[in-house]
Amino acid sequence: MPLKDALIKSAIYAATEDPRFPPLEKYELEKVIFEVSLLTVPELIKGKIPESVEIGKDGLIVEYGFYFLQ
């Protein structure tokens, strides 16, 4: 699916069907700010977090056993 189509579908889904929040009301649209983050493919980092990881910019996926955090 082209990126622009995926963005539109994702925005509509997030605003109307995300089970964590009530659906967005029409009057709320003028108050909403939409942000988009394009992620690269995750890269495996072993051991300590290297200095090349920039806190606040780079995302990390932490795994421990069967659990993971993003």
PDB file of N, CA, C and O in Angstrom:
ATOM      1  N   MET A   1       0.859  -1.172   0.000  1.00  0.00           N
ATOM      2  CA  MET A   1       0.000   0.000   0.000  1.00  0.00           C
ATOM      3  C   MET A   1       0.904   1.233   0.000  1.00  0.00           C
ATOM      4  O   MET A   1       1.877   1.281   0.752  1.00  0.00           O
ATOM      5  N   PRO A   2       0.602   2.213  -0.817  1.00  0.00           N
ATOM      6  CA  PRO A   2       1.402   3.446  -0.806  1.00  0.00           C
ATOM      7  C   PRO A   2       1.359   4.128   0.569  1.00  0.00           C
ATOM      8  O   PRO A   2       0.354   4.064   1.276  1.00  0.00           O
ATOM      9  N   LEU A   3       2.468   4.779   0.929  1.00  0.00           N
ATOM     10  CA  LEU A   3       2.587   5.413   2.233  1.00  0.00           C
ATOM     11  C   LEU A   3       1.451   6.393   2.499  1.00  0.00           C
ATOM     12  O   LEU A   3       0.894   6.401   3.596  1.00  0.00           O
ATOM     13  N   LYS A   4       1.097   7.222   1.512  1.00  0.00           N
ATOM     14  CA  LYS A   4       0.027   8.209   1.741  1.00  0.00           C
ATOM     15  C   LYS A   4      -1.298   7.524   2.070  1.00  0.00           C
ATOM     16  O   LYS A   4      -2.051   8.019   2.909  1.00  0.00           O
ATOM     17  N   ASP A   5      -1.591   6.412   1.434  1.00  0.00           N
ATOM     18  CA  ASP A   5      -2.828   5.687   1.726  1.00  0.00           C
ATOM     19  C   ASP A   5      -2.779   5.055   3.119  1.00  0.00           C
ATOM     20  O   ASP A   5      -3.776   5.050   3.841  1.00  0.00           O
ATOM     21  N   ALA A   6      -1.617   4.527   3.485  1.00  0.00           N
ATOM     22  CA  ALA A   6      -1.456   3.934   4.818  1.00  0.00           C
ATOM     23  C   ALA A   6      -1.619   4.996   5.902  1.00  0.00           C
ATOM     24  O   ALA A   6      -2.216   4.732   6.945  1.00  0.00           O
ATOM     25  N   LEU A   7      -1.090   6.195   5.661  1.00  0.00           N
ATOM     26  CA  LEU A   7      -1.229   7.288   6.631  1.00  0.00           C
ATOM     27  C   LEU A   7      -2.689   7.678   6.811  1.00  0.00           C
ATOM     28  O   LEU A   7      -3.150   7.872   7.936  1.00  0.00           O
ATOM     29  N   ILE A   8      -3.404   7.790   5.723  1.00  0.00           N
ATOM     30  CA  ILE A   8      -4.828   8.161   5.797  1.00  0.00           C
ATOM     31  C   ILE A   8      -5.604   7.095   6.556  1.00  0.00           C
ATOM     32  O   ILE A   8      -6.379   7.421   7.455  1.00  0.00           O
ATOM     33  N   LYS A   9      -5.408   5.822   6.207  1.00  0.00           N
ATOM     34  CA  LYS A   9      -6.124   4.732   6.889  1.00  0.00           C
ATOM     35  C   LYS A   9      -5.781   4.687   8.376  1.00  0.00           C
ATOM     36  O   LYS A   9      -6.659   4.507   9.220  1.00  0.00           O
ATOM     37  N   SER A  10      -4.502   4.850   8.685  1.00  0.00           N
ATOM     38  CA  SER A  10      -4.077   4.799  10.083  1.00  0.00           C
ATOM     39  C   SER A  10      -4.658   5.947  10.893  1.00  0.00           C
ATOM     40  O   SER A  10      -5.068   5.754  12.037  1.00  0.00           O
ATOM     41  N   ALA A  11      -4.698   7.132  10.315  1.00  0.00           N
ATOM     42  CA  ALA A  11      -5.254   8.294  11.010  1.00  0.00           C
ATOM     43  C   ALA A  11      -6.744   8.105  11.282  1.00  0.00           C
ATOM     44  O   ALA A  11      -7.229   8.396  12.375  1.00  0.00           O
ATOM     45  N   ILE A  12      -7.448   7.622  10.290  1.00  0.00           N
ATOM     46  CA  ILE A  12      -8.890   7.385  10.469  1.00  0.00           C
ATOM     47  C   ILE A  12      -9.125   6.318  11.530  1.00  0.00           C
ATOM     48  O   ILE A  12      -9.989   6.481  12.392  1.00  0.00           O
ATOM     49  N   TYR A  13      -8.367   5.230  11.475  1.00  0.00           N
ATOM     50  CA  TYR A  13      -8.509   4.167  12.465  1.00  0.00           C
ATOM     51  C   TYR A  13      -8.201   4.685  13.871  1.00  0.00           C
ATOM     52  O   TYR A  13      -8.945   4.420  14.815  1.00  0.00           O
ATOM     53  N   ALA A  14      -7.095   5.429  14.000  1.00  0.00           N
ATOM     54  CA  ALA A  14      -6.707   5.938  15.315  1.00  0.00           C
ATOM     55  C   ALA A  14      -7.769   6.876  15.880  1.00  0.00           C
ATOM     56  O   ALA A  14      -8.009   6.887  17.088  1.00  0.00           O
ATOM     57  N   ALA A  15      -8.396   7.650  15.025  1.00  0.00           N
ATOM     58  CA  ALA A  15      -9.391   8.632  15.481  1.00  0.00           C
ATOM     59  C   ALA A  15     -10.754   8.013  15.763  1.00  0.00           C
ATOM     60  O   ALA A  15     -11.538   8.575  16.528  1.00  0.00           O
ATOM     61  N   THR A  16     -11.047   6.873  15.162  1.00  0.00           N
ATOM     62  CA  THR A  16     -12.413   6.346  15.274  1.00  0.00           C
ATOM     63  C   THR A  16     -12.533   4.950  15.866  1.00  0.00           C
ATOM     64  O   THR A  16     -13.597   4.590  16.368  1.00  0.00           O
ATOM     65  N   GLU A  17     -11.453   4.142  15.820  1.00  0.00           N
ATOM     66  CA  GLU A  17     -11.603   2.738  16.207  1.00  0.00           C
ATOM     67  C   GLU A  17     -10.587   2.235  17.221  1.00  0.00           C
ATOM     68  O   GLU A  17     -10.585   1.044  17.531  1.00  0.00           O
ATOM     69  N   ASP A  18      -9.729   3.093  17.744  1.00  0.00           N
ATOM     70  CA  ASP A  18      -8.752   2.657  18.739  1.00  0.00           C
ATOM     71  C   ASP A  18      -9.493   2.324  20.026  1.00  0.00           C
ATOM     72  O   ASP A  18     -10.115   3.205  20.619  1.00  0.00           O
ATOM     73  N   PRO A  19      -9.440   1.059  20.476  1.00  0.00           N
ATOM     74  CA  PRO A  19     -10.222   0.649  21.647  1.00  0.00           C
ATOM     75  C   PRO A  19      -9.775   1.311  22.959  1.00  0.00           C
ATOM     76  O   PRO A  19     -10.494   1.235  23.955  1.00  0.00           O
ATOM     77  N   ARG A  20      -8.616   1.951  22.977  1.00  0.00           N
ATOM     78  CA  ARG A  20      -8.128   2.588  24.201  1.00  0.00           C
ATOM     79  C   ARG A  20      -8.786   3.937  24.462  1.00  0.00           C
ATOM     80  O   ARG A  20      -8.738   4.440  25.585  1.00  0.00           O
ATOM     81  N   PHE A  21      -9.405   4.532  23.432  1.00  0.00           N
ATOM     82  CA  PHE A  21      -9.956   5.874  23.561  1.00  0.00           C
ATOM     83  C   PHE A  21     -11.341   5.949  22.941  1.00  0.00           C
ATOM     84  O   PHE A  21     -11.654   5.172  22.038  1.00  0.00           O
ATOM     85  N   PRO A  22     -12.187   6.883  23.414  1.00  0.00           N
ATOM     86  CA  PRO A  22     -13.474   7.075  22.735  1.00  0.00           C
ATOM     87  C   PRO A  22     -13.223   7.682  21.352  1.00  0.00           C
ATOM     88  O   PRO A  22     -12.231   8.386  21.159  1.00  0.00           O
ATOM     89  N   PRO A  23     -14.100   7.420  20.399  1.00  0.00           N
ATOM     90  CA  PRO A  23     -13.922   7.973  19.053  1.00  0.00           C
ATOM     91  C   PRO A  23     -13.875   9.504  19.080  1.00  0.00           C
ATOM     92  O   PRO A  23     -14.550  10.146  19.885  1.00  0.00           O
ATOM     93  N   LEU A  24     -13.080  10.061  18.202  1.00  0.00           N
ATOM     94  CA  LEU A  24     -12.951  11.504  18.080  1.00  0.00           C
ATOM     95  C   LEU A  24     -14.269  12.087  17.560  1.00  0.00           C
ATOM     96  O   LEU A  24     -14.864  11.549  16.626  1.00  0.00           O
ATOM     97  N   GLU A  25     -14.708  13.161  18.154  1.00  0.00           N
ATOM     98  CA  GLU A  25     -15.930  13.832  17.712  1.00  0.00           C
ATOM     99  C   GLU A  25     -15.589  14.889  16.668  1.00  0.00           C
ATOM    100  O   GLU A  25     -14.474  15.410  16.649  1.00  0.00           O
ATOM    101  N   LYS A  26     -16.544  15.203  15.805  1.00  0.00           N
ATOM    102  CA  LYS A  26     -16.315  16.159  14.721  1.00  0.00           C
ATOM    103  C   LYS A  26     -15.820  17.509  15.254  1.00  0.00           C
ATOM    104  O   LYS A  26     -14.924  18.112  14.662  1.00  0.00           O
ATOM    105  N   TYR A  27     -16.390  17.985  16.359  1.00  0.00           N
ATOM    106  CA  TYR A  27     -16.000  19.288  16.897  1.00  0.00           C
ATOM    107  C   TYR A  27     -14.556  19.292  17.421  1.00  0.00           C
ATOM    108  O   TYR A  27     -13.962  20.358  17.582  1.00  0.00           O
ATOM    109  N   GLU A  28     -13.991  18.109  17.688  1.00  0.00           N
ATOM    110  CA  GLU A  28     -12.628  18.014  18.206  1.00  0.00           C
ATOM    111  C   GLU A  28     -11.558  18.125  17.107  1.00  0.00           C
ATOM    112  O   GLU A  28     -10.390  18.369  17.411  1.00  0.00           O
ATOM    113  N   LEU A  29     -11.937  17.953  15.860  1.00  0.00           N
ATOM    114  CA  LEU A  29     -10.967  17.913  14.771  1.00  0.00           C
ATOM    115  C   LEU A  29     -10.119  19.173  14.676  1.00  0.00           C
ATOM    116  O   LEU A  29      -8.932  19.090  14.359  1.00  0.00           O
ATOM    117  N   GLU A  30     -10.706  20.347  14.946  1.00  0.00           N
ATOM    118  CA  GLU A  30      -9.928  21.584  14.835  1.00  0.00           C
ATOM    119  C   GLU A  30      -8.907  21.736  15.963  1.00  0.00           C
ATOM    120  O   GLU A  30      -8.031  22.598  15.897  1.00  0.00           O
ATOM    121  N   LYS A  31      -9.022  20.905  16.989  1.00  0.00           N
ATOM    122  CA  LYS A  31      -8.105  20.986  18.129  1.00  0.00           C
ATOM    123  C   LYS A  31      -7.024  19.906  18.102  1.00  0.00           C
ATOM    124  O   LYS A  31      -6.136  19.893  18.955  1.00  0.00           O
ATOM    125  N   VAL A  32      -7.097  19.014  17.139  1.00  0.00           N
ATOM    126  CA  VAL A  32      -6.191  17.866  17.091  1.00  0.00           C
ATOM    127  C   VAL A  32      -4.945  18.196  16.281  1.00  0.00           C
ATOM    128  O   VAL A  32      -5.021  18.850  15.241  1.00  0.00           O
ATOM    129  N   ILE A  33      -3.796  17.733  16.773  1.00  0.00           N
ATOM    130  CA  ILE A  33      -2.536  17.826  16.038  1.00  0.00           C
ATOM    131  C   ILE A  33      -2.124  16.402  15.689  1.00  0.00           C
ATOM    132  O   ILE A  33      -1.999  15.554  16.573  1.00  0.00           O
ATOM    133  N   PHE A  34      -1.916  16.143  14.426  1.00  0.00           N
ATOM    134  CA  PHE A  34      -1.489  14.822  13.985  1.00  0.00           C
ATOM    135  C   PHE A  34       0.019  14.822  13.792  1.00  0.00           C
ATOM    136  O   PHE A  34       0.569  15.723  13.159  1.00  0.00           O
ATOM    137  N   GLU A  35       0.684  13.814  14.337  1.00  0.00           N
ATOM    138  CA  GLU A  35       2.129  13.648  14.161  1.00  0.00           C
ATOM    139  C   GLU A  35       2.384  12.307  13.504  1.00  0.00           C
ATOM    140  O   GLU A  35       1.703  11.323  13.789  1.00  0.00           O
ATOM    141  N   VAL A  36       3.366  12.277  12.628  1.00  0.00           N
ATOM    142  CA  VAL A  36       3.716  11.054  11.914  1.00  0.00           C
ATOM    143  C   VAL A  36       5.188  10.756  12.151  1.00  0.00           C
ATOM    144  O   VAL A  36       6.036  11.638  12.019  1.00  0.00           O
ATOM    145  N   SER A  37       5.484   9.524  12.499  1.00  0.00           N
ATOM    146  CA  SER A  37       6.869   9.074  12.644  1.00  0.00           C
ATOM    147  C   SER A  37       7.094   7.924  11.676  1.00  0.00           C
ATOM    148  O   SER A  37       6.370   6.929  11.706  1.00  0.00           O
ATOM    149  N   LEU A  38       8.083   8.059  10.832  1.00  0.00           N
ATOM    150  CA  LEU A  38       8.465   6.972   9.930  1.00  0.00           C
ATOM    151  C   LEU A  38       9.654   6.264  10.545  1.00  0.00           C
ATOM    152  O   LEU A  38      10.677   6.888  10.830  1.00  0.00           O
ATOM    153  N   LEU A  39       9.524   4.964  10.750  1.00  0.00           N
ATOM    154  CA  LEU A  39      10.559   4.189  11.427  1.00  0.00           C
ATOM    155  C   LEU A  39      11.374   3.378  10.428  1.00  0.00           C
ATOM    156  O   LEU A  39      10.856   2.908   9.415  1.00  0.00           O
ATOM    157  N   THR A  40      12.631   3.227  10.727  1.00  0.00           N
ATOM    158  CA  THR A  40      13.474   2.349   9.928  1.00  0.00           C
ATOM    159  C   THR A  40      13.358   0.934  10.468  1.00  0.00           C
ATOM    160  O   THR A  40      12.758   0.709  11.519  1.00  0.00           O
ATOM    161  N   VAL A  41      13.925  -0.003   9.757  1.00  0.00           N
ATOM    162  CA  VAL A  41      13.937  -1.386  10.211  1.00  0.00           C
ATOM    163  C   VAL A  41      14.811  -1.470  11.468  1.00  0.00           C
ATOM    164  O   VAL A  41      15.920  -0.937  11.472  1.00  0.00           O
ATOM    165  N   PRO A  42      14.337  -2.127  12.533  1.00  0.00           N
ATOM    166  CA  PRO A  42      15.135  -2.228  13.758  1.00  0.00           C
ATOM    167  C   PRO A  42      16.472  -2.923  13.508  1.00  0.00           C
ATOM    168  O   PRO A  42      16.565  -3.841  12.692  1.00  0.00           O
ATOM    169  N   GLU A  43      17.500  -2.473  14.221  1.00  0.00           N
ATOM    170  CA  GLU A  43      18.822  -3.087  14.148  1.00  0.00           C
ATOM    171  C   GLU A  43      19.170  -3.658  15.518  1.00  0.00           C
ATOM    172  O   GLU A  43      18.906  -3.029  16.543  1.00  0.00           O
ATOM    173  N   LEU A  44      19.755  -4.837  15.534  1.00  0.00           N
ATOM    174  CA  LEU A  44      20.137  -5.494  16.779  1.00  0.00           C
ATOM    175  C   LEU A  44      21.358  -4.816  17.384  1.00  0.00           C
ATOM    176  O   LEU A  44      22.361  -4.612  16.701  1.00  0.00           O
ATOM    177  N   ILE A  45      21.276  -4.467  18.664  1.00  0.00           N
ATOM    178  CA  ILE A  45      22.399  -3.915  19.413  1.00  0.00           C
ATOM    179  C   ILE A  45      22.669  -4.870  20.563  1.00  0.00           C
ATOM    180  O   ILE A  45      21.781  -5.111  21.381  1.00  0.00           O
ATOM    181  N   LYS A  46      23.871  -5.419  20.643  1.00  0.00           N
ATOM    182  CA  LYS A  46      24.217  -6.342  21.729  1.00  0.00           C
ATOM    183  C   LYS A  46      25.034  -5.615  22.776  1.00  0.00           C
ATOM    184  O   LYS A  46      25.809  -4.712  22.460  1.00  0.00           O
ATOM    185  N   GLY A  47      24.857  -6.013  24.025  1.00  0.00           N
ATOM    186  CA  GLY A  47      25.646  -5.427  25.106  1.00  0.00           C
ATOM    187  C   GLY A  47      25.111  -4.079  25.537  1.00  0.00           C
ATOM    188  O   GLY A  47      23.903  -3.842  25.504  1.00  0.00           O
ATOM    189  N   LYS A  48      26.017  -3.189  25.942  1.00  0.00           N
ATOM    190  CA  LYS A  48      25.624  -1.863  26.422  1.00  0.00           C
ATOM    191  C   LYS A  48      25.150  -0.990  25.271  1.00  0.00           C
ATOM    192  O   LYS A  48      25.535  -1.197  24.120  1.00  0.00           O
ATOM    193  N   ILE A  49      24.321  -0.022  25.589  1.00  0.00           N
ATOM    194  CA  ILE A  49      23.849   0.904  24.569  1.00  0.00           C
ATOM    195  C   ILE A  49      25.028   1.770  24.129  1.00  0.00           C
ATOM    196  O   ILE A  49      25.635   2.458  24.950  1.00  0.00           O
ATOM    197  N   PRO A  50      25.350   1.737  22.844  1.00  0.00           N
ATOM    198  CA  PRO A  50      26.498   2.529  22.385  1.00  0.00           C
ATOM    199  C   PRO A  50      26.215   4.031  22.397  1.00  0.00           C
ATOM    200  O   PRO A  50      25.061   4.462  22.417  1.00  0.00           O
ATOM    201  N   GLU A  51      27.268   4.799  22.386  1.00  0.00           N
ATOM    202  CA  GLU A  51      27.144   6.251  22.411  1.00  0.00           C
ATOM    203  C   GLU A  51      26.434   6.775  21.174  1.00  0.00           C
ATOM    204  O   GLU A  51      25.961   7.911  21.172  1.00  0.00           O
ATOM    205  N   SER A  52      26.350   5.967  20.120  1.00  0.00           N
ATOM    206  CA  SER A  52      25.696   6.426  18.890  1.00  0.00           C
ATOM    207  C   SER A  52      24.176   6.502  19.025  1.00  0.00           C
ATOM    208  O   SER A  52      23.514   7.109  18.183  1.00  0.00           O
ATOM    209  N   VAL A  53      23.612   5.893  20.077  1.00  0.00           N
ATOM    210  CA  VAL A  53      22.166   5.978  20.310  1.00  0.00           C
ATOM    211  C   VAL A  53      21.860   7.319  20.952  1.00  0.00           C
ATOM    212  O   VAL A  53      22.421   7.662  21.993  1.00  0.00           O
ATOM    213  N   GLU A  54      20.972   8.072  20.330  1.00  0.00           N
ATOM    214  CA  GLU A  54      20.634   9.408  20.813  1.00  0.00           C
ATOM    215  C   GLU A  54      19.300   9.361  21.574  1.00  0.00           C
ATOM    216  O   GLU A  54      18.242   9.193  20.969  1.00  0.00           O
ATOM    217  N   ILE A  55      19.361   9.511  22.902  1.00  0.00           N
ATOM    218  CA  ILE A  55      18.169   9.486  23.735  1.00  0.00           C
ATOM    219  C   ILE A  55      17.244  10.623  23.312  1.00  0.00           C
ATOM    220  O   ILE A  55      17.687  11.754  23.117  1.00  0.00           O
ATOM    221  N   GLY A  56      15.953  10.313  23.173  1.00  0.00           N
ATOM    222  CA  GLY A  56      14.979  11.310  22.741  1.00  0.00           C
ATOM    223  C   GLY A  56      14.800  11.354  21.237  1.00  0.00           C
ATOM    224  O   GLY A  56      13.862  11.975  20.737  1.00  0.00           O
ATOM    225  N   LYS A  57      15.698  10.695  20.511  1.00  0.00           N
ATOM    226  CA  LYS A  57      15.592  10.656  19.048  1.00  0.00           C
ATOM    227  C   LYS A  57      15.437   9.220  18.561  1.00  0.00           C
ATOM    228  O   LYS A  57      14.526   8.906  17.795  1.00  0.00           O
ATOM    229  N   ASP A  58      16.331   8.361  19.013  1.00  0.00           N
ATOM    230  CA  ASP A  58      16.313   6.970  18.577  1.00  0.00           C
ATOM    231  C   ASP A  58      15.374   6.156  19.452  1.00  0.00           C
ATOM    232  O   ASP A  58      15.341   6.336  20.669  1.00  0.00           O
ATOM    233  N   GLY A  59      14.625   5.277  18.846  1.00  0.00           N
ATOM    234  CA  GLY A  59      13.744   4.391  19.598  1.00  0.00           C
ATOM    235  C   GLY A  59      14.456   3.085  19.903  1.00  0.00           C
ATOM    236  O   GLY A  59      15.321   2.648  19.143  1.00  0.00           O
ATOM    237  N   LEU A  60      14.097   2.475  21.000  1.00  0.00           N
ATOM    238  CA  LEU A  60      14.694   1.203  21.380  1.00  0.00           C
ATOM    239  C   LEU A  60      13.600   0.190  21.678  1.00  0.00           C
ATOM    240  O   LEU A  60      12.555   0.530  22.231  1.00  0.00           O
ATOM    241  N   ILE A  61      13.852  -1.050  21.307  1.00  0.00           N
ATOM    242  CA  ILE A  61      12.993  -2.167  21.673  1.00  0.00           C
ATOM    243  C   ILE A  61      13.799  -2.996  22.663  1.00  0.00           C
ATOM    244  O   ILE A  61      14.881  -3.477  22.328  1.00  0.00           O
ATOM    245  N   VAL A  62      13.284  -3.170  23.877  1.00  0.00           N
ATOM    246  CA  VAL A  62      13.992  -3.904  24.913  1.00  0.00           C
ATOM    247  C   VAL A  62      13.291  -5.236  25.108  1.00  0.00           C
ATOM    248  O   VAL A  62      12.081  -5.284  25.332  1.00  0.00           O
ATOM    249  N   GLU A  63      14.056  -6.320  25.021  1.00  0.00           N
ATOM    250  CA  GLU A  63      13.499  -7.652  25.200  1.00  0.00           C
ATOM    251  C   GLU A  63      14.081  -8.298  26.440  1.00  0.00           C
ATOM    252  O   GLU A  63      15.270  -8.171  26.729  1.00  0.00           O
ATOM    253  N   TYR A  64      13.205  -9.007  27.181  1.00  0.00           N
ATOM    254  CA  TYR A  64      13.636  -9.782  28.338  1.00  0.00           C
ATOM    255  C   TYR A  64      12.750 -11.014  28.384  1.00  0.00           C
ATOM    256  O   TYR A  64      11.579 -10.927  28.753  1.00  0.00           O
ATOM    257  N   GLY A  65      13.298 -12.154  28.015  1.00  0.00           N
ATOM    258  CA  GLY A  65      12.492 -13.368  27.965  1.00  0.00           C
ATOM    259  C   GLY A  65      11.396 -13.245  26.917  1.00  0.00           C
ATOM    260  O   GLY A  65      11.671 -12.978  25.747  1.00  0.00           O
ATOM    261  N   PHE A  66      10.144 -13.441  27.347  1.00  0.00           N
ATOM    262  CA  PHE A  66       9.019 -13.356  26.428  1.00  0.00           C
ATOM    263  C   PHE A  66       8.438 -11.952  26.337  1.00  0.00           C
ATOM    264  O   PHE A  66       7.489 -11.722  25.588  1.00  0.00           O
ATOM    265  N   TYR A  67       9.000 -11.007  27.095  1.00  0.00           N
ATOM    266  CA  TYR A  67       8.456  -9.655  27.174  1.00  0.00           C
ATOM    267  C   TYR A  67       9.298  -8.690  26.338  1.00  0.00           C
ATOM    268  O   TYR A  67      10.507  -8.875  26.196  1.00  0.00           O
ATOM    269  N   PHE A  68       8.659  -7.672  25.791  1.00  0.00           N
ATOM    270  CA  PHE A  68       9.402  -6.612  25.117  1.00  0.00           C
ATOM    271  C   PHE A  68       8.710  -5.293  25.326  1.00  0.00           C
ATOM    272  O   PHE A  68       7.491  -5.250  25.489  1.00  0.00           O
ATOM    273  N   LEU A  69       9.468  -4.210  25.323  1.00  0.00           N
ATOM    274  CA  LEU A  69       8.973  -2.857  25.496  1.00  0.00           C
ATOM    275  C   LEU A  69       9.467  -2.016  24.336  1.00  0.00           C
ATOM    276  O   LEU A  69      10.568  -2.230  23.828  1.00  0.00           O
ATOM    277  N   GLN A  70       8.651  -1.057  23.917  1.00  0.00           N
ATOM    278  CA  GLN A  70       9.080  -0.149  22.853  1.00  0.00           C
ATOM    279  C   GLN A  70       9.055   1.259  23.355  1.00  0.00           C
ATOM    280  O   GLN A  70       9.382   2.185  22.613  1.00  0.00           O
TER     281      GLN A  70
END
